């Protein structure tokens, strides 16, 4: 088998290679976290996004800092819906709890 034929048989789409690299280095969940944070305004709407002053994900916990006590209370009561929406976006159980600051 020539080198050219061998190379053609081993060719893979760039997205598949990036996915393998992220998985190999344990960065897949980190990338999903970044994607989720970037999509926060789309997931929750502009009103919530404007009131969210800090958002981070650590150990499957979504930490939110909301600058409105009224909105923070409303979001607290809708915690399970937010978790489900985030996990649906991520395509896996990325978030298991939400803590509000």
PDB file as gemmi writes it, atoms N, CA and C in Angstrom:
CRYST1    1.000    1.000    1.000  90.00  90.00  90.00 P 1                      
ATOM      1  N   UNK A   1       0.854  -1.173   0.000  1.00  0.00           N  
ATOM      2  CA  UNK A   1       0.000   0.000   0.000  1.00  0.00           C  
ATOM      3  C   UNK A   1       0.894   1.228   0.000  1.00  0.00           C  
ATOM      4  N   UNK A   2       0.624   2.162  -0.865  1.00  0.00           N  
ATOM      5  CA  UNK A   2       1.442   3.370  -0.937  1.00  0.00           C  
ATOM      6  C   UNK A   2       1.087   4.299   0.223  1.00  0.00           C  
ATOM      7  N   UNK A   3       1.966   5.257   0.470  1.00  0.00           N  
ATOM      8  CA  UNK A   3       1.756   6.213   1.550  1.00  0.00           C  
ATOM      9  C   UNK A   3       0.501   7.050   1.296  1.00  0.00           C  
ATOM     10  N   UNK A   4       0.253   7.425   0.021  1.00  0.00           N  
ATOM     11  CA  UNK A   4      -0.922   8.224  -0.315  1.00  0.00           C  
ATOM     12  C   UNK A   4      -2.219   7.483  -0.006  1.00  0.00           C  
ATOM     13  N   UNK A   5      -2.284   6.185  -0.356  1.00  0.00           N  
ATOM     14  CA  UNK A   5      -3.482   5.394  -0.077  1.00  0.00           C  
ATOM     15  C   UNK A   5      -3.700   5.239   1.423  1.00  0.00           C  
ATOM     16  N   UNK A   6      -2.605   5.021   2.156  1.00  0.00           N  
ATOM     17  CA  UNK A   6      -2.712   4.867   3.607  1.00  0.00           C  
ATOM     18  C   UNK A   6      -3.233   6.165   4.233  1.00  0.00           C  
ATOM     19  N   UNK A   7      -2.722   7.290   3.749  1.00  0.00           N  
ATOM     20  CA  UNK A   7      -3.140   8.587   4.282  1.00  0.00           C  
ATOM     21  C   UNK A   7      -4.620   8.827   3.993  1.00  0.00           C  
ATOM     22  N   UNK A   8      -5.089   8.477   2.816  1.00  0.00           N  
ATOM     23  CA  UNK A   8      -6.497   8.670   2.470  1.00  0.00           C  
ATOM     24  C   UNK A   8      -7.398   7.815   3.353  1.00  0.00           C  
ATOM     25  N   UNK A   9      -6.960   6.610   3.687  1.00  0.00           N  
ATOM     26  CA  UNK A   9      -7.761   5.733   4.534  1.00  0.00           C  
ATOM     27  C   UNK A   9      -7.839   6.241   5.974  1.00  0.00           C  
ATOM     28  N   UNK A  10      -6.852   7.016   6.396  1.00  0.00           N  
ATOM     29  CA  UNK A  10      -6.812   7.509   7.772  1.00  0.00           C  
ATOM     30  C   UNK A  10      -7.410   8.903   7.910  1.00  0.00           C  
ATOM     31  N   UNK A  11      -7.811   9.522   6.821  1.00  0.00           N  
ATOM     32  CA  UNK A  11      -8.367  10.868   6.881  1.00  0.00           C  
ATOM     33  C   UNK A  11      -9.690  10.871   7.643  1.00  0.00           C  
ATOM     34  N   UNK A  12      -9.836  11.895   8.487  1.00  0.00           N  
ATOM     35  CA  UNK A  12     -11.050  12.058   9.273  1.00  0.00           C  
ATOM     36  C   UNK A  12     -11.432  13.535   9.236  1.00  0.00           C  
ATOM     37  N   UNK A  13     -12.709  13.827   9.393  1.00  0.00           N  
ATOM     38  CA  UNK A  13     -13.109  15.236   9.452  1.00  0.00           C  
ATOM     39  C   UNK A  13     -12.447  15.934  10.638  1.00  0.00           C  
ATOM     40  N   UNK A  14     -12.145  17.202  10.471  1.00  0.00           N  
ATOM     41  CA  UNK A  14     -11.472  17.970  11.520  1.00  0.00           C  
ATOM     42  C   UNK A  14     -12.261  17.968  12.820  1.00  0.00           C  
ATOM     43  N   UNK A  15     -13.586  18.090  12.736  1.00  0.00           N  
ATOM     44  CA  UNK A  15     -14.418  18.080  13.941  1.00  0.00           C  
ATOM     45  C   UNK A  15     -14.272  16.798  14.735  1.00  0.00           C  
ATOM     46  N   UNK A  16     -14.158  15.653  14.046  1.00  0.00           N  
ATOM     47  CA  UNK A  16     -13.995  14.372  14.729  1.00  0.00           C  
ATOM     48  C   UNK A  16     -12.645  14.315  15.433  1.00  0.00           C  
ATOM     49  N   UNK A  17     -11.609  14.848  14.791  1.00  0.00           N  
ATOM     50  CA  UNK A  17     -10.276  14.857  15.408  1.00  0.00           C  
ATOM     51  C   UNK A  17     -10.244  15.762  16.630  1.00  0.00           C  
ATOM     52  N   UNK A  18     -10.856  16.927  16.518  1.00  0.00           N  
ATOM     53  CA  UNK A  18     -10.900  17.849  17.661  1.00  0.00           C  
ATOM     54  C   UNK A  18     -11.645  17.197  18.819  1.00  0.00           C  
ATOM     55  N   UNK A  19     -12.757  16.532  18.512  1.00  0.00           N  
ATOM     56  CA  UNK A  19     -13.517  15.825  19.550  1.00  0.00           C  
ATOM     57  C   UNK A  19     -12.691  14.764  20.246  1.00  0.00           C  
ATOM     58  N   UNK A  20     -11.902  14.026  19.481  1.00  0.00           N  
ATOM     59  CA  UNK A  20     -11.042  12.987  20.063  1.00  0.00           C  
ATOM     60  C   UNK A  20      -9.961  13.603  20.956  1.00  0.00           C  
ATOM     61  N   UNK A  21      -9.403  14.716  20.518  1.00  0.00           N  
ATOM     62  CA  UNK A  21      -8.365  15.381  21.311  1.00  0.00           C  
ATOM     63  C   UNK A  21      -8.946  15.909  22.618  1.00  0.00           C  
ATOM     64  N   UNK A  22     -10.120  16.563  22.537  1.00  0.00           N  
ATOM     65  CA  UNK A  22     -10.757  17.078  23.749  1.00  0.00           C  
ATOM     66  C   UNK A  22     -11.067  15.952  24.729  1.00  0.00           C  
ATOM     67  N   UNK A  23     -11.557  14.831  24.192  1.00  0.00           N  
ATOM     68  CA  UNK A  23     -11.876  13.682  25.044  1.00  0.00           C  
ATOM     69  C   UNK A  23     -10.616  13.097  25.664  1.00  0.00           C  
ATOM     70  N   UNK A  24      -9.558  12.988  24.870  1.00  0.00           N  
ATOM     71  CA  UNK A  24      -8.303  12.406  25.355  1.00  0.00           C  
ATOM     72  C   UNK A  24      -7.702  13.229  26.490  1.00  0.00           C  
ATOM     73  N   UNK A  25      -7.857  14.554  26.426  1.00  0.00           N  
ATOM     74  CA  UNK A  25      -7.297  15.421  27.455  1.00  0.00           C  
ATOM     75  C   UNK A  25      -8.316  15.791  28.534  1.00  0.00           C  
ATOM     76  N   UNK A  26      -9.491  15.214  28.483  1.00  0.00           N  
ATOM     77  CA  UNK A  26     -10.507  15.471  29.491  1.00  0.00           C  
ATOM     78  C   UNK A  26     -11.079  16.883  29.435  1.00  0.00           C  
ATOM     79  N   UNK A  27     -11.127  17.480  28.255  1.00  0.00           N  
ATOM     80  CA  UNK A  27     -11.594  18.855  28.111  1.00  0.00           C  
ATOM     81  C   UNK A  27     -12.997  18.960  27.526  1.00  0.00           C  
ATOM     82  N   UNK A  28     -13.625  17.836  27.234  1.00  0.00           N  
ATOM     83  CA  UNK A  28     -14.936  17.838  26.599  1.00  0.00           C  
ATOM     84  C   UNK A  28     -15.975  18.562  27.460  1.00  0.00           C  
ATOM     85  N   UNK A  29     -16.017  18.250  28.749  1.00  0.00           N  
ATOM     86  CA  UNK A  29     -16.979  18.898  29.646  1.00  0.00           C  
ATOM     87  C   UNK A  29     -16.675  20.390  29.794  1.00  0.00           C  
ATOM     88  N   UNK A  30     -15.393  20.743  29.799  1.00  0.00           N  
ATOM     89  CA  UNK A  30     -15.013  22.149  29.916  1.00  0.00           C  
ATOM     90  C   UNK A  30     -15.520  22.933  28.708  1.00  0.00           C  
ATOM     91  N   UNK A  31     -15.398  22.360  27.519  1.00  0.00           N  
ATOM     92  CA  UNK A  31     -15.884  23.032  26.308  1.00  0.00           C  
ATOM     93  C   UNK A  31     -17.406  23.157  26.338  1.00  0.00           C  
ATOM     94  N   UNK A  32     -18.086  22.123  26.827  1.00  0.00           N  
ATOM     95  CA  UNK A  32     -19.548  22.201  26.937  1.00  0.00           C  
ATOM     96  C   UNK A  32     -19.948  23.283  27.936  1.00  0.00           C  
ATOM     97  N   UNK A  33     -19.157  23.430  29.000  1.00  0.00           N  
ATOM     98  CA  UNK A  33     -19.424  24.486  29.981  1.00  0.00           C  
ATOM     99  C   UNK A  33     -19.279  25.859  29.339  1.00  0.00           C  
ATOM    100  N   UNK A  34     -18.209  26.054  28.567  1.00  0.00           N  
ATOM    101  CA  UNK A  34     -18.014  27.333  27.875  1.00  0.00           C  
ATOM    102  C   UNK A  34     -19.158  27.605  26.911  1.00  0.00           C  
ATOM    103  N   UNK A  35     -19.579  26.579  26.184  1.00  0.00           N  
ATOM    104  CA  UNK A  35     -20.691  26.740  25.238  1.00  0.00           C  
ATOM    105  C   UNK A  35     -21.977  27.125  25.957  1.00  0.00           C  
ATOM    106  N   UNK A  36     -22.224  26.477  27.102  1.00  0.00           N  
ATOM    107  CA  UNK A  36     -23.429  26.770  27.874  1.00  0.00           C  
ATOM    108  C   UNK A  36     -23.418  28.203  28.394  1.00  0.00           C  
ATOM    109  N   UNK A  37     -22.283  28.631  28.906  1.00  0.00           N  
ATOM    110  CA  UNK A  37     -22.165  29.999  29.421  1.00  0.00           C  
ATOM    111  C   UNK A  37     -22.367  31.006  28.293  1.00  0.00           C  
ATOM    112  N   UNK A  38     -21.794  30.726  27.133  1.00  0.00           N  
ATOM    113  CA  UNK A  38     -21.952  31.624  25.983  1.00  0.00           C  
ATOM    114  C   UNK A  38     -23.401  31.688  25.515  1.00  0.00           C  
ATOM    115  N   UNK A  39     -24.139  30.586  25.683  1.00  0.00           N  
ATOM    116  CA  UNK A  39     -25.530  30.520  25.228  1.00  0.00           C  
ATOM    117  C   UNK A  39     -26.522  30.985  26.294  1.00  0.00           C  
ATOM    118  N   UNK A  40     -26.053  31.403  27.452  1.00  0.00           N  
ATOM    119  CA  UNK A  40     -26.931  31.802  28.556  1.00  0.00           C  
ATOM    120  C   UNK A  40     -27.997  32.819  28.124  1.00  0.00           C  
ATOM    121  N   UNK A  41     -27.640  33.877  27.383  1.00  0.00           N  
ATOM    122  CA  UNK A  41     -28.688  34.831  26.958  1.00  0.00           C  
ATOM    123  C   UNK A  41     -29.762  34.185  26.081  1.00  0.00           C  
ATOM    124  N   UNK A  42     -29.374  33.258  25.220  1.00  0.00           N  
ATOM    125  CA  UNK A  42     -30.349  32.565  24.373  1.00  0.00           C  
ATOM    126  C   UNK A  42     -31.217  31.613  25.190  1.00  0.00           C  
ATOM    127  N   UNK A  43     -30.602  30.942  26.152  1.00  0.00           N  
ATOM    128  CA  UNK A  43     -31.336  29.958  26.963  1.00  0.00           C  
ATOM    129  C   UNK A  43     -32.335  30.619  27.909  1.00  0.00           C  
ATOM    130  N   UNK A  44     -31.946  31.759  28.484  1.00  0.00           N  
ATOM    131  CA  UNK A  44     -32.756  32.361  29.540  1.00  0.00           C  
ATOM    132  C   UNK A  44     -33.423  33.674  29.140  1.00  0.00           C  
ATOM    133  N   UNK A  45     -33.032  34.223  28.012  1.00  0.00           N  
ATOM    134  CA  UNK A  45     -33.629  35.474  27.563  1.00  0.00           C  
ATOM    135  C   UNK A  45     -32.822  36.678  28.009  1.00  0.00           C  
ATOM    136  N   UNK A  46     -33.054  37.817  27.367  1.00  0.00           N  
ATOM    137  CA  UNK A  46     -32.260  39.012  27.650  1.00  0.00           C  
ATOM    138  C   UNK A  46     -32.452  39.585  29.051  1.00  0.00           C  
ATOM    139  N   UNK A  47     -33.644  39.486  29.613  1.00  0.00           N  
ATOM    140  CA  UNK A  47     -33.883  40.050  30.955  1.00  0.00           C  
ATOM    141  C   UNK A  47     -33.023  39.349  32.006  1.00  0.00           C  
ATOM    142  N   UNK A  48     -33.003  38.024  31.964  1.00  0.00           N  
ATOM    143  CA  UNK A  48     -32.186  37.262  32.924  1.00  0.00           C  
ATOM    144  C   UNK A  48     -30.705  37.482  32.635  1.00  0.00           C  
ATOM    145  N   UNK A  49     -30.336  37.472  31.363  1.00  0.00           N  
ATOM    146  CA  UNK A  49     -28.929  37.645  30.988  1.00  0.00           C  
ATOM    147  C   UNK A  49     -28.381  38.989  31.471  1.00  0.00           C  
ATOM    148  N   UNK A  50     -29.193  40.040  31.385  1.00  0.00           N  
ATOM    149  CA  UNK A  50     -28.746  41.366  31.827  1.00  0.00           C  
ATOM    150  C   UNK A  50     -28.565  41.432  33.335  1.00  0.00           C  
ATOM    151  N   UNK A  51     -29.331  40.661  34.058  1.00  0.00           N  
ATOM    152  CA  UNK A  51     -29.242  40.645  35.527  1.00  0.00           C  
ATOM    153  C   UNK A  51     -28.196  39.664  36.050  1.00  0.00           C  
ATOM    154  N   UNK A  52     -27.654  38.821  35.170  1.00  0.00           N  
ATOM    155  CA  UNK A  52     -26.630  37.848  35.568  1.00  0.00           C  
ATOM    156  C   UNK A  52     -25.276  38.531  35.497  1.00  0.00           C  
ATOM    157  N   UNK A  53     -24.656  38.739  36.658  1.00  0.00           N  
ATOM    158  CA  UNK A  53     -23.372  39.435  36.693  1.00  0.00           C  
ATOM    159  C   UNK A  53     -22.191  38.474  36.735  1.00  0.00           C  
ATOM    160  N   UNK A  54     -22.433  37.235  37.095  1.00  0.00           N  
ATOM    161  CA  UNK A  54     -21.365  36.227  37.104  1.00  0.00           C  
ATOM    162  C   UNK A  54     -21.999  34.864  36.892  1.00  0.00           C  
ATOM    163  N   UNK A  55     -21.354  34.054  36.077  1.00  0.00           N  
ATOM    164  CA  UNK A  55     -21.833  32.699  35.824  1.00  0.00           C  
ATOM    165  C   UNK A  55     -20.623  31.802  35.636  1.00  0.00           C  
ATOM    166  N   UNK A  56     -20.633  30.674  36.343  1.00  0.00           N  
ATOM    167  CA  UNK A  56     -19.551  29.704  36.190  1.00  0.00           C  
ATOM    168  C   UNK A  56     -20.078  28.315  36.532  1.00  0.00           C  
ATOM    169  N   UNK A  57     -19.359  27.311  36.066  1.00  0.00           N  
ATOM    170  CA  UNK A  57     -19.734  25.922  36.312  1.00  0.00           C  
ATOM    171  C   UNK A  57     -18.530  25.218  36.918  1.00  0.00           C  
ATOM    172  N   UNK A  58     -18.749  24.627  38.085  1.00  0.00           N  
ATOM    173  CA  UNK A  58     -17.704  23.856  38.762  1.00  0.00           C  
ATOM    174  C   UNK A  58     -18.339  22.618  39.362  1.00  0.00           C  
ATOM    175  N   UNK A  59     -17.757  21.474  39.091  1.00  0.00           N  
ATOM    176  CA  UNK A  59     -18.225  20.202  39.653  1.00  0.00           C  
ATOM    177  C   UNK A  59     -19.720  19.993  39.439  1.00  0.00           C  
ATOM    178  N   UNK A  60     -20.182  20.258  38.226  1.00  0.00           N  
ATOM    179  CA  UNK A  60     -21.581  20.069  37.826  1.00  0.00           C  
ATOM    180  C   UNK A  60     -22.559  20.976  38.565  1.00  0.00           C  
ATOM    181  N   UNK A  61     -22.059  22.046  39.152  1.00  0.00           N  
ATOM    182  CA  UNK A  61     -22.905  23.031  39.818  1.00  0.00           C  
ATOM    183  C   UNK A  61     -22.796  24.345  39.057  1.00  0.00           C  
ATOM    184  N   UNK A  62     -23.945  24.898  38.693  1.00  0.00           N  
ATOM    185  CA  UNK A  62     -24.010  26.180  38.006  1.00  0.00           C  
ATOM    186  C   UNK A  62     -24.114  27.268  39.076  1.00  0.00           C  
ATOM    187  N   UNK A  63     -23.113  28.138  39.138  1.00  0.00           N  
ATOM    188  CA  UNK A  63     -23.107  29.243  40.090  1.00  0.00           C  
ATOM    189  C   UNK A  63     -23.545  30.509  39.357  1.00  0.00           C  
ATOM    190  N   UNK A  64     -24.579  31.153  39.878  1.00  0.00           N  
ATOM    191  CA  UNK A  64     -25.115  32.355  39.259  1.00  0.00           C  
ATOM    192  C   UNK A  64     -25.108  33.505  40.257  1.00  0.00           C  
ATOM    193  N   UNK A  65     -24.645  34.646  39.823  1.00  0.00           N  
ATOM    194  CA  UNK A  65     -24.758  35.854  40.620  1.00  0.00           C  
ATOM    195  C   UNK A  65     -25.751  36.746  39.886  1.00  0.00           C  
ATOM    196  N   UNK A  66     -26.875  36.985  40.523  1.00  0.00           N  
ATOM    197  CA  UNK A  66     -27.964  37.775  39.953  1.00  0.00           C  
ATOM    198  C   UNK A  66     -28.069  39.070  40.756  1.00  0.00           C  
ATOM    199  N   UNK A  67     -28.111  40.225  40.063  1.00  0.00           N  
ATOM    200  CA  UNK A  67     -28.112  41.505  40.774  1.00  0.00           C  
ATOM    201  C   UNK A  67     -29.501  42.004  41.175  1.00  0.00           C  
ATOM    202  N   UNK A  68     -30.503  41.157  41.030  1.00  0.00           N  
ATOM    203  CA  UNK A  68     -31.868  41.510  41.437  1.00  0.00           C  
ATOM    204  C   UNK A  68     -32.380  40.427  42.380  1.00  0.00           C  
ATOM    205  N   UNK A  69     -32.718  40.820  43.599  1.00  0.00           N  
ATOM    206  CA  UNK A  69     -33.195  39.829  44.574  1.00  0.00           C  
ATOM    207  C   UNK A  69     -34.524  39.218  44.132  1.00  0.00           C  
ATOM    208  N   UNK A  70     -35.374  40.008  43.478  1.00  0.00           N  
ATOM    209  CA  UNK A  70     -36.660  39.503  43.006  1.00  0.00           C  
ATOM    210  C   UNK A  70     -36.443  38.441  41.927  1.00  0.00           C  
ATOM    211  N   UNK A  71     -35.564  38.735  40.965  1.00  0.00           N  
ATOM    212  CA  UNK A  71     -35.292  37.775  39.897  1.00  0.00           C  
ATOM    213  C   UNK A  71     -34.589  36.540  40.441  1.00  0.00           C  
ATOM    214  N   UNK A  72     -33.658  36.748  41.380  1.00  0.00           N  
ATOM    215  CA  UNK A  72     -32.951  35.618  41.989  1.00  0.00           C  
ATOM    216  C   UNK A  72     -33.950  34.677  42.656  1.00  0.00           C  
ATOM    217  N   UNK A  73     -34.947  35.229  43.340  1.00  0.00           N  
ATOM    218  CA  UNK A  73     -35.971  34.419  43.995  1.00  0.00           C  
ATOM    219  C   UNK A  73     -36.812  33.662  42.965  1.00  0.00           C  
ATOM    220  N   UNK A  74     -37.176  34.322  41.880  1.00  0.00           N  
ATOM    221  CA  UNK A  74     -37.951  33.655  40.818  1.00  0.00           C  
ATOM    222  C   UNK A  74     -37.148  32.528  40.186  1.00  0.00           C  
ATOM    223  N   UNK A  75     -35.877  32.784  39.919  1.00  0.00           N  
ATOM    224  CA  UNK A  75     -35.030  31.751  39.317  1.00  0.00           C  
ATOM    225  C   UNK A  75     -34.817  30.580  40.276  1.00  0.00           C  
ATOM    226  N   UNK A  76     -34.715  30.898  41.570  1.00  0.00           N  
ATOM    227  CA  UNK A  76     -34.553  29.835  42.564  1.00  0.00           C  
ATOM    228  C   UNK A  76     -35.735  28.871  42.521  1.00  0.00           C  
ATOM    229  N   UNK A  77     -36.919  29.404  42.378  1.00  0.00           N  
ATOM    230  CA  UNK A  77     -38.117  28.558  42.338  1.00  0.00           C  
ATOM    231  C   UNK A  77     -38.230  27.784  41.026  1.00  0.00           C  
ATOM    232  N   UNK A  78     -37.553  28.241  39.980  1.00  0.00           N  
ATOM    233  CA  UNK A  78     -37.561  27.534  38.698  1.00  0.00           C  
ATOM    234  C   UNK A  78     -36.265  26.788  38.434  1.00  0.00           C  
ATOM    235  N   UNK A  79     -35.570  26.454  39.508  1.00  0.00           N  
ATOM    236  CA  UNK A  79     -34.259  25.808  39.417  1.00  0.00           C  
ATOM    237  C   UNK A  79     -34.272  24.547  38.550  1.00  0.00           C  
ATOM    238  N   UNK A  80     -35.233  23.688  38.771  1.00  0.00           N  
ATOM    239  CA  UNK A  80     -35.268  22.411  38.052  1.00  0.00           C  
ATOM    240  C   UNK A  80     -35.462  22.628  36.557  1.00  0.00           C  
ATOM    241  N   UNK A  81     -36.276  23.605  36.193  1.00  0.00           N  
ATOM    242  CA  UNK A  81     -36.499  23.905  34.773  1.00  0.00           C  
ATOM    243  C   UNK A  81     -35.203  24.424  34.144  1.00  0.00           C  
ATOM    244  N   UNK A  82     -34.467  25.254  34.868  1.00  0.00           N  
ATOM    245  CA  UNK A  82     -33.199  25.777  34.359  1.00  0.00           C  
ATOM    246  C   UNK A  82     -32.202  24.636  34.171  1.00  0.00           C  
ATOM    247  N   UNK A  83     -32.139  23.738  35.140  1.00  0.00           N  
ATOM    248  CA  UNK A  83     -31.226  22.589  35.041  1.00  0.00           C  
ATOM    249  C   UNK A  83     -31.570  21.754  33.812  1.00  0.00           C  
ATOM    250  N   UNK A  84     -32.845  21.469  33.634  1.00  0.00           N  
ATOM    251  CA  UNK A  84     -33.276  20.673  32.480  1.00  0.00           C  
ATOM    252  C   UNK A  84     -32.940  21.376  31.167  1.00  0.00           C  
ATOM    253  N   UNK A  85     -33.174  22.673  31.098  1.00  0.00           N  
ATOM    254  CA  UNK A  85     -32.884  23.441  29.882  1.00  0.00           C  
ATOM    255  C   UNK A  85     -31.385  23.429  29.566  1.00  0.00           C  
ATOM    256  N   UNK A  86     -30.576  23.614  30.588  1.00  0.00           N  
ATOM    257  CA  UNK A  86     -29.117  23.606  30.399  1.00  0.00           C  
ATOM    258  C   UNK A  86     -28.624  22.234  29.951  1.00  0.00           C  
ATOM    259  N   UNK A  87     -29.127  21.191  30.590  1.00  0.00           N  
ATOM    260  CA  UNK A  87     -28.699  19.837  30.244  1.00  0.00           C  
ATOM    261  C   UNK A  87     -29.175  19.436  28.845  1.00  0.00           C  
ATOM    262  N   UNK A  88     -30.339  19.899  28.470  1.00  0.00           N  
ATOM    263  CA  UNK A  88     -30.826  19.623  27.119  1.00  0.00           C  
ATOM    264  C   UNK A  88     -29.919  20.308  26.099  1.00  0.00           C  
ATOM    265  N   UNK A  89     -29.511  21.532  26.386  1.00  0.00           N  
ATOM    266  CA  UNK A  89     -28.595  22.246  25.502  1.00  0.00           C  
ATOM    267  C   UNK A  89     -27.264  21.511  25.389  1.00  0.00           C  
ATOM    268  N   UNK A  90     -26.750  21.033  26.535  1.00  0.00           N  
ATOM    269  CA  UNK A  90     -25.449  20.356  26.550  1.00  0.00           C  
ATOM    270  C   UNK A  90     -25.516  18.951  25.964  1.00  0.00           C  
ATOM    271  N   UNK A  91     -26.708  18.362  25.950  1.00  0.00           N  
ATOM    272  CA  UNK A  91     -26.842  17.005  25.430  1.00  0.00           C  
ATOM    273  C   UNK A  91     -26.443  15.936  26.428  1.00  0.00           C  
ATOM    274  N   UNK A  92     -26.298  16.337  27.672  1.00  0.00           N  
ATOM    275  CA  UNK A  92     -25.954  15.403  28.751  1.00  0.00           C  
ATOM    276  C   UNK A  92     -26.231  16.069  30.087  1.00  0.00           C  
ATOM    277  N   UNK A  93     -26.088  15.316  31.156  1.00  0.00           N  
ATOM    278  CA  UNK A  93     -26.343  15.847  32.508  1.00  0.00           C  
ATOM    279  C   UNK A  93     -25.121  16.632  32.985  1.00  0.00           C  
ATOM    280  N   UNK A  94     -24.920  17.808  32.424  1.00  0.00           N  
ATOM    281  CA  UNK A  94     -23.779  18.653  32.768  1.00  0.00           C  
ATOM    282  C   UNK A  94     -24.007  19.379  34.090  1.00  0.00           C  
ATOM    283  N   UNK A  95     -25.254  19.777  34.362  1.00  0.00           N  
ATOM    284  CA  UNK A  95     -25.598  20.538  35.575  1.00  0.00           C  
ATOM    285  C   UNK A  95     -26.478  19.671  36.471  1.00  0.00           C  
ATOM    286  N   UNK A  96     -26.135  19.573  37.739  1.00  0.00           N  
ATOM    287  CA  UNK A  96     -26.983  18.819  38.672  1.00  0.00           C  
ATOM    288  C   UNK A  96     -27.591  19.696  39.770  1.00  0.00           C  
ATOM    289  N   UNK A  97     -27.050  20.928  39.904  1.00  0.00           N  
ATOM    290  CA  UNK A  97     -27.594  21.842  40.906  1.00  0.00           C  
ATOM    291  C   UNK A  97     -27.227  23.270  40.523  1.00  0.00           C  
ATOM    292  N   UNK A  98     -27.941  24.222  41.098  1.00  0.00           N  
ATOM    293  CA  UNK A  98     -27.670  25.646  40.874  1.00  0.00           C  
ATOM    294  C   UNK A  98     -27.555  26.325  42.226  1.00  0.00           C  
ATOM    295  N   UNK A  99     -26.527  27.108  42.371  1.00  0.00           N  
ATOM    296  CA  UNK A  99     -26.350  27.917  43.580  1.00  0.00           C  
ATOM    297  C   UNK A  99     -26.378  29.375  43.187  1.00  0.00           C  
ATOM    298  N   UNK A 100     -27.119  30.160  43.952  1.00  0.00           N  
ATOM    299  CA  UNK A 100     -27.236  31.598  43.686  1.00  0.00           C  
ATOM    300  C   UNK A 100     -26.432  32.378  44.690  1.00  0.00           C  
ATOM    301  N   UNK A 101     -25.743  33.385  44.198  1.00  0.00           N  
ATOM    302  CA  UNK A 101     -24.951  34.275  45.068  1.00  0.00           C  
ATOM    303  C   UNK A 101     -25.658  35.605  45.191  1.00  0.00           C  
TER     304      UNK A 101                                                      
END                                                                             
